[in-house]
Amino acid sequence: MLQFGSLGQAVPPPALFVVISSLEGMLLKPCLMGRVGRMNNVAVFVGLLFWGWLWGMWGLLLAFPLMMVLKTVADRVEGFRPIGELLGE
């Protein structure tokens, strides 16, 4: 408010930041992480939602590595292969 002088000029920059970071966090990041890890995009998104809900910010940071470990183990262990297929592309 001090820099811009009016509320009309002060609101658009933070609003634009919220829109861009929301799109990046909800659409772009799950898609790119799914491609790099050869994981299903929906599984990555649901995993981020679940671990973020369960552990908050730490869950969001650890969600993808945890899911990659789960997929790797599921691909190698005979009894867990259906889970590996569900998480894979």
PDB file of N, CA, C and O in Angstrom:
ATOM      1  N   MET A   1       0.826  -1.186   0.000  1.00  0.00           N
ATOM      2  CA  MET A   1       0.000   0.000   0.000  1.00  0.00           C
ATOM      3  C   MET A   1       0.870   1.250   0.000  1.00  0.00           C
ATOM      4  O   MET A   1       0.520   2.240  -0.643  1.00  0.00           O
ATOM      5  N   LEU A   2       1.985   1.225   0.701  1.00  0.00           N
ATOM      6  CA  LEU A   2       2.834   2.415   0.741  1.00  0.00           C
ATOM      7  C   LEU A   2       3.477   2.689  -0.607  1.00  0.00           C
ATOM      8  O   LEU A   2       3.637   3.847  -0.991  1.00  0.00           O
ATOM      9  N   GLN A   3       3.842   1.654  -1.320  1.00  0.00           N
ATOM     10  CA  GLN A   3       4.509   1.842  -2.598  1.00  0.00           C
ATOM     11  C   GLN A   3       3.543   2.283  -3.688  1.00  0.00           C
ATOM     12  O   GLN A   3       3.870   3.168  -4.479  1.00  0.00           O
ATOM     13  N   PHE A   4       2.359   1.682  -3.742  1.00  0.00           N
ATOM     14  CA  PHE A   4       1.435   1.962  -4.838  1.00  0.00           C
ATOM     15  C   PHE A   4       0.464   3.092  -4.525  1.00  0.00           C
ATOM     16  O   PHE A   4       0.040   3.796  -5.441  1.00  0.00           O
ATOM     17  N   GLY A   5       0.106   3.285  -3.282  1.00  0.00           N
ATOM     18  CA  GLY A   5      -0.754   4.404  -2.923  1.00  0.00           C
ATOM     19  C   GLY A   5      -2.242   4.097  -2.878  1.00  0.00           C
ATOM     20  O   GLY A   5      -2.973   4.746  -2.129  1.00  0.00           O
ATOM     21  N   SER A   6      -2.710   3.133  -3.652  1.00  0.00           N
ATOM     22  CA  SER A   6      -4.130   2.812  -3.625  1.00  0.00           C
ATOM     23  C   SER A   6      -4.307   1.297  -3.638  1.00  0.00           C
ATOM     24  O   SER A   6      -3.423   0.553  -4.063  1.00  0.00           O
ATOM     25  N   LEU A   7      -5.458   0.867  -3.168  1.00  0.00           N
ATOM     26  CA  LEU A   7      -5.757  -0.559  -3.097  1.00  0.00           C
ATOM     27  C   LEU A   7      -5.883  -1.170  -4.491  1.00  0.00           C
ATOM     28  O   LEU A   7      -5.507  -2.323  -4.699  1.00  0.00           O
ATOM     29  N   GLY A   8      -6.403  -0.412  -5.433  1.00  0.00           N
ATOM     30  CA  GLY A   8      -6.562  -0.892  -6.810  1.00  0.00           C
ATOM     31  C   GLY A   8      -5.242  -1.243  -7.475  1.00  0.00           C
ATOM     32  O   GLY A   8      -5.195  -2.145  -8.312  1.00  0.00           O
ATOM     33  N   GLN A   9      -4.181  -0.555  -7.122  1.00  0.00           N
ATOM     34  CA  GLN A   9      -2.866  -0.854  -7.690  1.00  0.00           C
ATOM     35  C   GLN A   9      -2.100  -1.865  -6.851  1.00  0.00           C
ATOM     36  O   GLN A   9      -1.180  -2.506  -7.359  1.00  0.00           O
ATOM     37  N   ALA A  10      -2.450  -2.023  -5.601  1.00  0.00           N
ATOM     38  CA  ALA A  10      -1.712  -2.924  -4.721  1.00  0.00           C
ATOM     39  C   ALA A  10      -2.194  -4.373  -4.813  1.00  0.00           C
ATOM     40  O   ALA A  10      -1.422  -5.279  -4.500  1.00  0.00           O
ATOM     41  N   VAL A  11      -3.413  -4.624  -5.222  1.00  0.00           N
ATOM     42  CA  VAL A  11      -3.981  -5.973  -5.225  1.00  0.00           C
ATOM     43  C   VAL A  11      -3.513  -6.844  -6.408  1.00  0.00           C
ATOM     44  O   VAL A  11      -3.243  -8.024  -6.185  1.00  0.00           O
ATOM     45  N   PRO A  12      -3.402  -6.344  -7.634  1.00  0.00           N
ATOM     46  CA  PRO A  12      -3.057  -7.234  -8.757  1.00  0.00           C
ATOM     47  C   PRO A  12      -1.736  -8.013  -8.627  1.00  0.00           C
ATOM     48  O   PRO A  12      -1.729  -9.193  -8.977  1.00  0.00           O
ATOM     49  N   PRO A  13      -0.626  -7.443  -8.152  1.00  0.00           N
ATOM     50  CA  PRO A  13       0.591  -8.257  -8.072  1.00  0.00           C
ATOM     51  C   PRO A  13       0.459  -9.486  -7.153  1.00  0.00           C
ATOM     52  O   PRO A  13       0.845 -10.577  -7.572  1.00  0.00           O
ATOM     53  N   PRO A  14      -0.068  -9.362  -5.918  1.00  0.00           N
ATOM     54  CA  PRO A  14      -0.211 -10.577  -5.119  1.00  0.00           C
ATOM     55  C   PRO A  14      -1.257 -11.541  -5.690  1.00  0.00           C
ATOM     56  O   PRO A  14      -1.111 -12.757  -5.564  1.00  0.00           O
ATOM     57  N   ALA A  15      -2.304 -11.008  -6.313  1.00  0.00           N
ATOM     58  CA  ALA A  15      -3.317 -11.883  -6.910  1.00  0.00           C
ATOM     59  C   ALA A  15      -2.719 -12.676  -8.075  1.00  0.00           C
ATOM     60  O   ALA A  15      -3.001 -13.865  -8.224  1.00  0.00           O
ATOM     61  N   LEU A  16      -1.909 -12.033  -8.886  1.00  0.00           N
ATOM     62  CA  LEU A  16      -1.235 -12.720  -9.984  1.00  0.00           C
ATOM     63  C   LEU A  16      -0.280 -13.785  -9.459  1.00  0.00           C
ATOM     64  O   LEU A  16      -0.192 -14.873 -10.027  1.00  0.00           O
ATOM     65  N   PHE A  17       0.427 -13.482  -8.392  1.00  0.00           N
ATOM     66  CA  PHE A  17       1.315 -14.462  -7.771  1.00  0.00           C
ATOM     67  C   PHE A  17       0.549 -15.694  -7.305  1.00  0.00           C
ATOM     68  O   PHE A  17       0.996 -16.820  -7.522  1.00  0.00           O
ATOM     69  N   VAL A  18      -0.597 -15.491  -6.668  1.00  0.00           N
ATOM     70  CA  VAL A  18      -1.408 -16.613  -6.181  1.00  0.00           C
ATOM     71  C   VAL A  18      -1.912 -17.457  -7.351  1.00  0.00           C
ATOM     72  O   VAL A  18      -1.898 -18.685  -7.268  1.00  0.00           O
ATOM     73  N   VAL A  19      -2.350 -16.831  -8.423  1.00  0.00           N
ATOM     74  CA  VAL A  19      -2.846 -17.568  -9.580  1.00  0.00           C
ATOM     75  C   VAL A  19      -1.725 -18.382 -10.226  1.00  0.00           C
ATOM     76  O   VAL A  19      -1.916 -19.560 -10.528  1.00  0.00           O
ATOM     77  N   ILE A  20      -0.563 -17.770 -10.440  1.00  0.00           N
ATOM     78  CA  ILE A  20       0.553 -18.469 -11.081  1.00  0.00           C
ATOM     79  C   ILE A  20       1.053 -19.608 -10.213  1.00  0.00           C
ATOM     80  O   ILE A  20       1.283 -20.705 -10.720  1.00  0.00           O
ATOM     81  N   SER A  21       1.226 -19.379  -8.929  1.00  0.00           N
ATOM     82  CA  SER A  21       1.726 -20.449  -8.062  1.00  0.00           C
ATOM     83  C   SER A  21       0.704 -21.573  -7.906  1.00  0.00           C
ATOM     84  O   SER A  21       1.086 -22.734  -7.760  1.00  0.00           O
ATOM     85  N   SER A  22      -0.572 -21.252  -7.935  1.00  0.00           N
ATOM     86  CA  SER A  22      -1.598 -22.292  -7.868  1.00  0.00           C
ATOM     87  C   SER A  22      -1.591 -23.160  -9.120  1.00  0.00           C
ATOM     88  O   SER A  22      -1.656 -24.385  -9.024  1.00  0.00           O
ATOM     89  N   LEU A  23      -1.514 -22.541 -10.286  1.00  0.00           N
ATOM     90  CA  LEU A  23      -1.450 -23.311 -11.528  1.00  0.00           C
ATOM     91  C   LEU A  23      -0.195 -24.182 -11.579  1.00  0.00           C
ATOM     92  O   LEU A  23      -0.246 -25.332 -12.014  1.00  0.00           O
ATOM     93  N   GLU A  24       0.902 -23.638 -11.142  1.00  0.00           N
ATOM     94  CA  GLU A  24       2.154 -24.392 -11.139  1.00  0.00           C
ATOM     95  C   GLU A  24       2.075 -25.568 -10.181  1.00  0.00           C
ATOM     96  O   GLU A  24       2.523 -26.667 -10.507  1.00  0.00           O
ATOM     97  N   GLY A  25       1.515 -25.349  -9.013  1.00  0.00           N
ATOM     98  CA  GLY A  25       1.460 -26.397  -8.010  1.00  0.00           C
ATOM     99  C   GLY A  25       0.418 -27.466  -8.288  1.00  0.00           C
ATOM    100  O   GLY A  25       0.612 -28.623  -7.917  1.00  0.00           O
ATOM    101  N   MET A  26      -0.682 -27.101  -8.932  1.00  0.00           N
ATOM    102  CA  MET A  26      -1.759 -28.063  -9.151  1.00  0.00           C
ATOM    103  C   MET A  26      -1.729 -28.726 -10.518  1.00  0.00           C
ATOM    104  O   MET A  26      -2.266 -29.822 -10.675  1.00  0.00           O
ATOM    105  N   LEU A  27      -1.118 -28.097 -11.509  1.00  0.00           N
ATOM    106  CA  LEU A  27      -1.131 -28.663 -12.853  1.00  0.00           C
ATOM    107  C   LEU A  27       0.263 -29.015 -13.368  1.00  0.00           C
ATOM    108  O   LEU A  27       0.513 -30.153 -13.766  1.00  0.00           O
ATOM    109  N   LEU A  28       1.157 -28.052 -13.360  1.00  0.00           N
ATOM    110  CA  LEU A  28       2.460 -28.236 -13.994  1.00  0.00           C
ATOM    111  C   LEU A  28       3.353 -29.196 -13.220  1.00  0.00           C
ATOM    112  O   LEU A  28       3.929 -30.109 -13.810  1.00  0.00           O
ATOM    113  N   LYS A  29       3.476 -29.008 -11.928  1.00  0.00           N
ATOM    114  CA  LYS A  29       4.374 -29.842 -11.139  1.00  0.00           C
ATOM    115  C   LYS A  29       3.984 -31.320 -11.138  1.00  0.00           C
ATOM    116  O   LYS A  29       4.857 -32.159 -11.359  1.00  0.00           O
ATOM    117  N   PRO A  30       2.714 -31.686 -10.901  1.00  0.00           N
ATOM    118  CA  PRO A  30       2.378 -33.109 -10.967  1.00  0.00           C
ATOM    119  C   PRO A  30       2.627 -33.727 -12.346  1.00  0.00           C
ATOM    120  O   PRO A  30       3.040 -34.882 -12.447  1.00  0.00           O
ATOM    121  N   CYS A  31       2.376 -32.958 -13.402  1.00  0.00           N
ATOM    122  CA  CYS A  31       2.586 -33.476 -14.748  1.00  0.00           C
ATOM    123  C   CYS A  31       4.075 -33.740 -15.009  1.00  0.00           C
ATOM    124  O   CYS A  31       4.440 -34.805 -15.507  1.00  0.00           O
ATOM    125  N   LEU A  32       4.922 -32.779 -14.674  1.00  0.00           N
ATOM    126  CA  LEU A  32       6.361 -32.945 -14.902  1.00  0.00           C
ATOM    127  C   LEU A  32       6.966 -34.012 -14.004  1.00  0.00           C
ATOM    128  O   LEU A  32       7.812 -34.787 -14.450  1.00  0.00           O
ATOM    129  N   MET A  33       6.549 -34.063 -12.761  1.00  0.00           N
ATOM    130  CA  MET A  33       7.069 -35.100 -11.860  1.00  0.00           C
ATOM    131  C   MET A  33       6.635 -36.484 -12.317  1.00  0.00           C
ATOM    132  O   MET A  33       7.392 -37.447 -12.190  1.00  0.00           O
ATOM    133  N   GLY A  34       5.438 -36.587 -12.840  1.00  0.00           N
ATOM    134  CA  GLY A  34       4.962 -37.867 -13.344  1.00  0.00           C
ATOM    135  C   GLY A  34       5.763 -38.341 -14.542  1.00  0.00           C
ATOM    136  O   GLY A  34       6.015 -39.537 -14.686  1.00  0.00           O
ATOM    137  N   ARG A  35       6.162 -37.423 -15.395  1.00  0.00           N
ATOM    138  CA  ARG A  35       6.966 -37.809 -16.561  1.00  0.00           C
ATOM    139  C   ARG A  35       8.371 -38.228 -16.172  1.00  0.00           C
ATOM    140  O   ARG A  35       8.893 -39.214 -16.694  1.00  0.00           O
ATOM    141  N   VAL A  36       8.983 -37.496 -15.268  1.00  0.00           N
ATOM    142  CA  VAL A  36      10.347 -37.809 -14.853  1.00  0.00           C
ATOM    143  C   VAL A  36      10.383 -39.150 -14.138  1.00  0.00           C
ATOM    144  O   VAL A  36      11.292 -39.949 -14.363  1.00  0.00           O
ATOM    145  N   GLY A  37       9.412 -39.402 -13.286  1.00  0.00           N
ATOM    146  CA  GLY A  37       9.398 -40.643 -12.532  1.00  0.00           C
ATOM    147  C   GLY A  37       8.666 -41.769 -13.219  1.00  0.00           C
ATOM    148  O   GLY A  37       8.531 -42.855 -12.655  1.00  0.00           O
ATOM    149  N   ARG A  38       8.186 -41.530 -14.437  1.00  0.00           N
ATOM    150  CA  ARG A  38       7.385 -42.512 -15.179  1.00  0.00           C
ATOM    151  C   ARG A  38       6.225 -43.015 -14.329  1.00  0.00           C
ATOM    152  O   ARG A  38       5.951 -44.212 -14.237  1.00  0.00           O
ATOM    153  N   MET A  39       5.568 -42.058 -13.722  1.00  0.00           N
ATOM    154  CA  MET A  39       4.421 -42.383 -12.887  1.00  0.00           C
ATOM    155  C   MET A  39       3.171 -41.745 -13.470  1.00  0.00           C
ATOM    156  O   MET A  39       3.241 -40.759 -14.203  1.00  0.00           O
ATOM    157  N   ASN A  40       2.045 -42.318 -13.136  1.00  0.00           N
ATOM    158  CA  ASN A  40       0.755 -41.823 -13.572  1.00  0.00           C
ATOM    159  C   ASN A  40       0.523 -40.422 -12.993  1.00  0.00           C
ATOM    160  O   ASN A  40       0.724 -40.208 -11.798  1.00  0.00           O
ATOM    161  N   ASN A  41       0.102 -39.471 -13.833  1.00  0.00           N
ATOM    162  CA  ASN A  41      -0.117 -38.093 -13.378  1.00  0.00           C
ATOM    163  C   ASN A  41      -1.167 -38.022 -12.276  1.00  0.00           C
ATOM    164  O   ASN A  41      -1.017 -37.268 -11.315  1.00  0.00           O
ATOM    165  N   VAL A  42      -2.217 -38.800 -12.418  1.00  0.00           N
ATOM    166  CA  VAL A  42      -3.279 -38.788 -11.413  1.00  0.00           C
ATOM    167  C   VAL A  42      -2.750 -39.345 -10.093  1.00  0.00           C
ATOM    168  O   VAL A  42      -3.096 -38.837  -9.027  1.00  0.00           O
ATOM    169  N   ALA A  43      -1.919 -40.378 -10.153  1.00  0.00           N
ATOM    170  CA  ALA A  43      -1.347 -40.953  -8.931  1.00  0.00           C
ATOM    171  C   ALA A  43      -0.443 -39.949  -8.226  1.00  0.00           C
ATOM    172  O   ALA A  43      -0.442 -39.865  -6.998  1.00  0.00           O
ATOM    173  N   VAL A  44       0.325 -39.189  -9.000  1.00  0.00           N
ATOM    174  CA  VAL A  44       1.191 -38.160  -8.399  1.00  0.00           C
ATOM    175  C   VAL A  44       0.345 -37.079  -7.737  1.00  0.00           C
ATOM    176  O   VAL A  44       0.644 -36.652  -6.622  1.00  0.00           O
ATOM    177  N   PHE A  45      -0.702 -36.638  -8.414  1.00  0.00           N
ATOM    178  CA  PHE A  45      -1.562 -35.592  -7.861  1.00  0.00           C
ATOM    179  C   PHE A  45      -2.261 -36.066  -6.593  1.00  0.00           C
ATOM    180  O   PHE A  45      -2.310 -35.342  -5.599  1.00  0.00           O
ATOM    181  N   VAL A  46      -2.800 -37.279  -6.626  1.00  0.00           N
ATOM    182  CA  VAL A  46      -3.480 -37.819  -5.444  1.00  0.00           C
ATOM    183  C   VAL A  46      -2.485 -38.032  -4.312  1.00  0.00           C
ATOM    184  O   VAL A  46      -2.808 -37.795  -3.147  1.00  0.00           O
ATOM    185  N   GLY A  47      -1.277 -38.477  -4.647  1.00  0.00           N
ATOM    186  CA  GLY A  47      -0.244 -38.644  -3.623  1.00  0.00           C
ATOM    187  C   GLY A  47       0.143 -37.326  -2.970  1.00  0.00           C
ATOM    188  O   GLY A  47       0.313 -37.256  -1.753  1.00  0.00           O
ATOM    189  N   LEU A  48       0.281 -36.276  -3.783  1.00  0.00           N
ATOM    190  CA  LEU A  48       0.580 -34.954  -3.223  1.00  0.00           C
ATOM    191  C   LEU A  48      -0.547 -34.474  -2.320  1.00  0.00           C
ATOM    192  O   LEU A  48      -0.299 -33.911  -1.253  1.00  0.00           O
ATOM    193  N   LEU A  49      -1.779 -34.696  -2.747  1.00  0.00           N
ATOM    194  CA  LEU A  49      -2.910 -34.310  -1.899  1.00  0.00           C
ATOM    195  C   LEU A  49      -2.912 -35.084  -0.588  1.00  0.00           C
ATOM    196  O   LEU A  49      -3.084 -34.496   0.480  1.00  0.00           O
ATOM    197  N   PHE A  50      -2.721 -36.402  -0.661  1.00  0.00           N
ATOM    198  CA  PHE A  50      -2.779 -37.229   0.538  1.00  0.00           C
ATOM    199  C   PHE A  50      -1.659 -36.898   1.508  1.00  0.00           C
ATOM    200  O   PHE A  50      -1.916 -36.644   2.685  1.00  0.00           O
ATOM    201  N   TRP A  51      -0.424 -36.898   1.035  1.00  0.00           N
ATOM    202  CA  TRP A  51       0.703 -36.651   1.944  1.00  0.00           C
ATOM    203  C   TRP A  51       0.709 -35.214   2.445  1.00  0.00           C
ATOM    204  O   TRP A  51       1.115 -34.960   3.579  1.00  0.00           O
ATOM    205  N   GLY A  52       0.269 -34.273   1.623  1.00  0.00           N
ATOM    206  CA  GLY A  52       0.143 -32.889   2.078  1.00  0.00           C
ATOM    207  C   GLY A  52      -0.910 -32.751   3.163  1.00  0.00           C
ATOM    208  O   GLY A  52      -0.730 -31.994   4.117  1.00  0.00           O
ATOM    209  N   TRP A  53      -2.003 -33.476   3.021  1.00  0.00           N
ATOM    210  CA  TRP A  53      -3.050 -33.460   4.047  1.00  0.00           C
ATOM    211  C   TRP A  53      -2.555 -34.123   5.320  1.00  0.00           C
ATOM    212  O   TRP A  53      -2.839 -33.649   6.420  1.00  0.00           O
ATOM    213  N   LEU A  54      -1.818 -35.212   5.179  1.00  0.00           N
ATOM    214  CA  LEU A  54      -1.386 -35.974   6.340  1.00  0.00           C
ATOM    215  C   LEU A  54      -0.281 -35.266   7.125  1.00  0.00           C
ATOM    216  O   LEU A  54      -0.353 -35.175   8.350  1.00  0.00           O
ATOM    217  N   TRP A  55       0.743 -34.762   6.424  1.00  0.00           N
ATOM    218  CA  TRP A  55       1.905 -34.189   7.098  1.00  0.00           C
ATOM    219  C   TRP A  55       2.133 -32.717   6.807  1.00  0.00           C
ATOM    220  O   TRP A  55       3.136 -32.162   7.256  1.00  0.00           O
ATOM    221  N   GLY A  56       1.260 -32.076   6.088  1.00  0.00           N
ATOM    222  CA  GLY A  56       1.417 -30.648   5.795  1.00  0.00           C
ATOM    223  C   GLY A  56       2.551 -30.405   4.808  1.00  0.00           C
ATOM    224  O   GLY A  56       2.706 -31.137   3.830  1.00  0.00           O
ATOM    225  N   MET A  57       3.339 -29.373   5.072  1.00  0.00           N
ATOM    226  CA  MET A  57       4.406 -28.981   4.161  1.00  0.00           C
ATOM    227  C   MET A  57       5.453 -30.086   4.006  1.00  0.00           C
ATOM    228  O   MET A  57       5.961 -30.306   2.906  1.00  0.00           O
ATOM    229  N   TRP A  58       5.775 -30.773   5.089  1.00  0.00           N
ATOM    230  CA  TRP A  58       6.748 -31.876   4.998  1.00  0.00           C
ATOM    231  C   TRP A  58       6.200 -32.990   4.118  1.00  0.00           C
ATOM    232  O   TRP A  58       6.955 -33.619   3.377  1.00  0.00           O
ATOM    233  N   GLY A  59       4.929 -33.235   4.187  1.00  0.00           N
ATOM    234  CA  GLY A  59       4.315 -34.251   3.341  1.00  0.00           C
ATOM    235  C   GLY A  59       4.398 -33.893   1.870  1.00  0.00           C
ATOM    236  O   GLY A  59       4.623 -34.763   1.029  1.00  0.00           O
ATOM    237  N   LEU A  60       4.218 -32.606   1.551  1.00  0.00           N
ATOM    238  CA  LEU A  60       4.341 -32.178   0.160  1.00  0.00           C
ATOM    239  C   LEU A  60       5.770 -32.337  -0.346  1.00  0.00           C
ATOM    240  O   LEU A  60       5.985 -32.694  -1.504  1.00  0.00           O
ATOM    241  N   LEU A  61       6.739 -32.075   0.516  1.00  0.00           N
ATOM    242  CA  LEU A  61       8.137 -32.225   0.106  1.00  0.00           C
ATOM    243  C   LEU A  61       8.544 -33.685  -0.049  1.00  0.00           C
ATOM    244  O   LEU A  61       9.366 -34.015  -0.904  1.00  0.00           O
ATOM    245  N   LEU A  62       7.978 -34.550   0.766  1.00  0.00           N
ATOM    246  CA  LEU A  62       8.379 -35.952   0.754  1.00  0.00           C
ATOM    247  C   LEU A  62       7.461 -36.848  -0.065  1.00  0.00           C
ATOM    248  O   LEU A  62       7.765 -38.029  -0.233  1.00  0.00           O
ATOM    249  N   ALA A  63       6.355 -36.332  -0.577  1.00  0.00           N
ATOM    250  CA  ALA A  63       5.365 -37.164  -1.256  1.00  0.00           C
ATOM    251  C   ALA A  63       5.942 -37.875  -2.474  1.00  0.00           C
ATOM    252  O   ALA A  63       5.799 -39.091  -2.601  1.00  0.00           O
ATOM    253  N   PHE A  64       6.578 -37.153  -3.353  1.00  0.00           N
ATOM    254  CA  PHE A  64       7.081 -37.774  -4.587  1.00  0.00           C
ATOM    255  C   PHE A  64       8.188 -38.787  -4.305  1.00  0.00           C
ATOM    256  O   PHE A  64       8.139 -39.885  -4.860  1.00  0.00           O
ATOM    257  N   PRO A  65       9.185 -38.476  -3.471  1.00  0.00           N
ATOM    258  CA  PRO A  65      10.183 -39.509  -3.169  1.00  0.00           C
ATOM    259  C   PRO A  65       9.584 -40.751  -2.506  1.00  0.00           C
ATOM    260  O   PRO A  65       9.993 -41.871  -2.811  1.00  0.00           O
ATOM    261  N   LEU A  66       8.623 -40.564  -1.608  1.00  0.00           N
ATOM    262  CA  LEU A  66       7.975 -41.725  -0.985  1.00  0.00           C
ATOM    263  C   LEU A  66       7.243 -42.571  -2.015  1.00  0.00           C
ATOM    264  O   LEU A  66       7.303 -43.799  -1.968  1.00  0.00           O
ATOM    265  N   MET A  67       6.559 -41.923  -2.937  1.00  0.00           N
ATOM    266  CA  MET A  67       5.831 -42.661  -3.953  1.00  0.00           C
ATOM    267  C   MET A  67       6.773 -43.356  -4.926  1.00  0.00           C
ATOM    268  O   MET A  67       6.460 -44.442  -5.415  1.00  0.00           O
ATOM    269  N   MET A  68       7.909 -42.754  -5.214  1.00  0.00           N
ATOM    270  CA  MET A  68       8.897 -43.403  -6.083  1.00  0.00           C
ATOM    271  C   MET A  68       9.471 -44.644  -5.403  1.00  0.00           C
ATOM    272  O   MET A  68       9.658 -45.672  -6.054  1.00  0.00           O
ATOM    273  N   VAL A  69       9.748 -44.562  -4.116  1.00  0.00           N
ATOM    274  CA  VAL A  69      10.237 -45.728  -3.383  1.00  0.00           C
ATOM    275  C   VAL A  69       9.165 -46.818  -3.381  1.00  0.00           C
ATOM    276  O   VAL A  69       9.471 -47.991  -3.597  1.00  0.00           O
ATOM    277  N   LEU A  70       7.918 -46.439  -3.140  1.00  0.00           N
ATOM    278  CA  LEU A  70       6.818 -47.403  -3.141  1.00  0.00           C
ATOM    279  C   LEU A  70       6.679 -48.075  -4.508  1.00  0.00           C
ATOM    280  O   LEU A  70       6.475 -49.286  -4.584  1.00  0.00           O
ATOM    281  N   LYS A  71       6.788 -47.302  -5.576  1.00  0.00           N
ATOM    282  CA  LYS A  71       6.676 -47.866  -6.921  1.00  0.00           C
ATOM    283  C   LYS A  71       7.845 -48.796  -7.225  1.00  0.00           C
ATOM    284  O   LYS A  71       7.648 -49.857  -7.817  1.00  0.00           O
ATOM    285  N   THR A  72       9.045 -48.419  -6.832  1.00  0.00           N
ATOM    286  CA  THR A  72      10.223 -49.252  -7.073  1.00  0.00           C
ATOM    287  C   THR A  72      10.104 -50.578  -6.337  1.00  0.00           C
ATOM    288  O   THR A  72      10.373 -51.634  -6.911  1.00  0.00           O
ATOM    289  N   VAL A  73       9.706 -50.532  -5.081  1.00  0.00           N
ATOM    290  CA  VAL A  73       9.530 -51.763  -4.303  1.00  0.00           C
ATOM    291  C   VAL A  73       8.403 -52.604  -4.896  1.00  0.00           C
ATOM    292  O   VAL A  73       8.526 -53.824  -5.009  1.00  0.00           O
ATOM    293  N   ALA A  74       7.312 -51.953  -5.272  1.00  0.00           N
ATOM    294  CA  ALA A  74       6.175 -52.686  -5.829  1.00  0.00           C
ATOM    295  C   ALA A  74       6.532 -53.350  -7.157  1.00  0.00           C
ATOM    296  O   ALA A  74       6.027 -54.432  -7.456  1.00  0.00           O
ATOM    297  N   ASP A  75       7.388 -52.727  -7.951  1.00  0.00           N
ATOM    298  CA  ASP A  75       7.802 -53.330  -9.219  1.00  0.00           C
ATOM    299  C   ASP A  75       8.707 -54.544  -9.007  1.00  0.00           C
ATOM    300  O   ASP A  75       8.732 -55.448  -9.842  1.00  0.00           O
ATOM    301  N   ARG A  76       9.447 -54.572  -7.898  1.00  0.00           N
ATOM    302  CA  ARG A  76      10.417 -55.650  -7.645  1.00  0.00           C
ATOM    303  C   ARG A  76       9.831 -56.819  -6.847  1.00  0.00           C
ATOM    304  O   ARG A  76      10.308 -57.946  -6.981  1.00  0.00           O
ATOM    305  N   VAL A  77       8.810 -56.577  -6.023  1.00  0.00           N
ATOM    306  CA  VAL A  77       8.227 -57.624  -5.179  1.00  0.00           C
ATOM    307  C   VAL A  77       7.006 -58.197  -5.888  1.00  0.00           C
ATOM    308  O   VAL A  77       6.115 -57.464  -6.318  1.00  0.00           O
ATOM    309  N   GLU A  78       6.985 -59.505  -6.000  1.00  0.00           N
ATOM    310  CA  GLU A  78       5.928 -60.185  -6.772  1.00  0.00           C
ATOM    311  C   GLU A  78       4.516 -59.850  -6.283  1.00  0.00           C
ATOM    312  O   GLU A  78       3.637 -59.583  -7.102  1.00  0.00           O
ATOM    313  N   GLY A  79       4.287 -59.858  -5.006  1.00  0.00           N
ATOM    314  CA  GLY A  79       2.942 -59.636  -4.475  1.00  0.00           C
ATOM    315  C   GLY A  79       2.430 -58.218  -4.635  1.00  0.00           C
ATOM    316  O   GLY A  79       1.221 -57.989  -4.582  1.00  0.00           O
ATOM    317  N   PHE A  80       3.329 -57.261  -4.830  1.00  0.00           N
ATOM    318  CA  PHE A  80       2.939 -55.851  -4.935  1.00  0.00           C
ATOM    319  C   PHE A  80       2.924 -55.335  -6.370  1.00  0.00           C
ATOM    320  O   PHE A  80       2.781 -54.131  -6.583  1.00  0.00           O
ATOM    321  N   ARG A  81       3.066 -56.207  -7.348  1.00  0.00           N
ATOM    322  CA  ARG A  81       3.116 -55.768  -8.738  1.00  0.00           C
ATOM    323  C   ARG A  81       1.864 -55.009  -9.184  1.00  0.00           C
ATOM    324  O   ARG A  81       1.983 -54.071  -9.973  1.00  0.00           O
ATOM    325  N   PRO A  82       0.657 -55.381  -8.706  1.00  0.00           N
ATOM    326  CA  PRO A  82      -0.521 -54.573  -9.115  1.00  0.00           C
ATOM    327  C   PRO A  82      -0.424 -53.117  -8.661  1.00  0.00           C
ATOM    328  O   PRO A  82      -0.892 -52.220  -9.361  1.00  0.00           O
ATOM    329  N   ILE A  83       0.170 -52.878  -7.515  1.00  0.00           N
ATOM    330  CA  ILE A  83       0.354 -51.488  -7.050  1.00  0.00           C
ATOM    331  C   ILE A  83       1.333 -50.764  -7.955  1.00  0.00           C
ATOM    332  O   ILE A  83       1.126 -49.601  -8.301  1.00  0.00           O
ATOM    333  N   GLY A  84       2.410 -51.459  -8.341  1.00  0.00           N
ATOM    334  CA  GLY A  84       3.372 -50.856  -9.270  1.00  0.00           C
ATOM    335  C   GLY A  84       2.744 -50.533 -10.602  1.00  0.00           C
ATOM    336  O   GLY A  84       3.063 -49.501 -11.192  1.00  0.00           O
ATOM    337  N   GLU A  85       1.862 -51.378 -11.095  1.00  0.00           N
ATOM    338  CA  GLU A  85       1.154 -51.089 -12.347  1.00  0.00           C
ATOM    339  C   GLU A  85       0.213 -49.915 -12.197  1.00  0.00           C
ATOM    340  O   GLU A  85       0.083 -49.097 -13.108  1.00  0.00           O
ATOM    341  N   LEU A  86      -0.442 -49.826 -11.055  1.00  0.00           N
ATOM    342  CA  LEU A  86      -1.359 -48.712 -10.804  1.00  0.00           C
ATOM    343  C   LEU A  86      -0.603 -47.384 -10.769  1.00  0.00           C
ATOM    344  O   LEU A  86      -1.098 -46.381 -11.284  1.00  0.00           O
ATOM    345  N   LEU A  87       0.580 -47.364 -10.173  1.00  0.00           N
ATOM    346  CA  LEU A  87       1.358 -46.140 -10.086  1.00  0.00           C
ATOM    347  C   LEU A  87       2.099 -45.815 -11.383  1.00  0.00           C
ATOM    348  O   LEU A  87       2.434 -44.656 -11.629  1.00  0.00           O
ATOM    349  N   GLY A  88       2.356 -46.824 -12.211  1.00  0.00           N
ATOM    350  CA  GLY A  88       3.116 -46.618 -13.451  1.00  0.00           C
ATOM    351  C   GLY A  88       2.268 -46.096 -14.584  1.00  0.00           C
ATOM    352  O   GLY A  88       1.045 -45.998 -14.478  1.00  0.00           O
ATOM    353  N   GLU A  89       2.943 -45.760 -15.679  1.00  0.00           N
ATOM    354  CA  GLU A  89       2.235 -45.254 -16.855  1.00  0.00           C
ATOM    355  C   GLU A  89       1.660 -46.380 -17.667  1.00  0.00           C
ATOM    356  O   GLU A  89       1.029 -46.139 -18.696  1.00  0.00           O
TER     357      GLU A  89
END
